[in-house]
Amino acid sequence: MASILFIVINEREDLGSILRALRESGAGGATVIETTGLGRSMARSLPLFGGLRHLDEGVRTHNHTLFVVIRSEDVLKRCQEAVLEQMNYFLEEGSGMMITVPVSGVWGGCDDGAEESCQ
């Protein structure tokens, strides 16, 4: 069964190394989107949390969320381990997170490790 790997990284500097680690581990491709967490969104949009704005002034307002569809259990395990190593197992508070979700069907996209189909 295929899985989707979601990775949220809070430091832009980690993005390149995570993408390289995924590629080297056999991922066929990844989608990267800029995202904002709940706390920052609420601080900007709700008066109750307006006082929290000062907490992130001068700090980046976006993180990056990557998602990767992986069809092979072996590739999934390699990708997970590579990301965990790159991110020091997410031990640093606020560094991000990684989750895996089973997928019942996949149409299109890249096959794991089949780089020529992703060009």
N, C-alpha and C positions, 0 to 999 in steps of 0.2 A: 504494500500500500504506500502511496506517496504521502509526503508530509510537507508542511510549509514551516519554514524556520523564520521567526520574527526576531530581529535584533534591534534594540534601541540603544544608540550610543549618544552620550551627552557631550562628548568632546569631538569637535570637527577633526582634530588631529588624528583621531583613531580610524577615521573612515577608510583611508587608503590601505592601511595595513589589514583591516578587516576584509576588504574586497579582495586583496591579494591572497589572504589566507583561504577565503572561500574558493577562489579560482584554483589555487594549488591543491585544495582538498577534493576537487572534482565537481564543484557546483557549475552548472551550465550557464548560469546568469543570475543576476540579482536586480531588484528594483529598489531604488533609494528615493525616499521622500523626506522633505523637511517637515518636522512635526513640532508641536508645542504641548507640553504637559498640562494637566488639569490645573495645578496650582498657578502657573503663569497665566493661563487663560482666564481663570476666575479673578485674579488680581487686577486684570485689565478691564473686565466686563461687568463685575458686580460691585456695587458700592461697599458692601459689607467687607469685601476683601481688598478694597482700594488701599488701605493702609499697608498692605503687604508689598505694594509696588516698590518701595524703597529697598526691599530685600534683593531684588534682581536688577536694580539700576546699574548700568555699566557692565552687566553680565549678558552673555549671549542669550537670545530669547528662543532659539530653536535647537532641537536635537535632530538626529537623523534616525529614521526607521528604515531598516532594510527588510525586504522579504524575499525569500528564495524557495521555490518549489523544488523539492528533491524527491526523485522517484526511487532511489536506491537506499536501502537501510545502511549499507556500508558507507556510502558517500555522506549520508546524514550524520553518522557517528563521527566521521573524520572532520566534517564541517563544525560540528558542535565542539569537539575537542580543540580544534584550531582556534575558534573564537574564544573559548574559555581561556586558553593559554594567552592569546593576544590581550584579552581584557582582565588578566589576572583573576580569573574566575569571578569577576564582578564583586570582588571583596571590598573595593573602595566605595563607600556610600555615595550614591548619586551618579555612579559611572554608567549605569544603564541596566539592561536586562536582556535575556534571551528566553524565548518560549518556542515550543514545537507543537503543532496542531496536525492531526491526521487529515488527509484530503481524500475524498472518495472518487474524484475524477479530475483529469487534467487534459485540456485540449490546447494544442499549440505550445509555443515556448521552446525551450532548449532541453534536450536530453542531457542528463548528467554526464559530464565528461565528453560530450559530442560537440566540441568547440566549433567544428565546421558548420554545424547546423545553426549556430548563433551569430555567424558573421554577417 
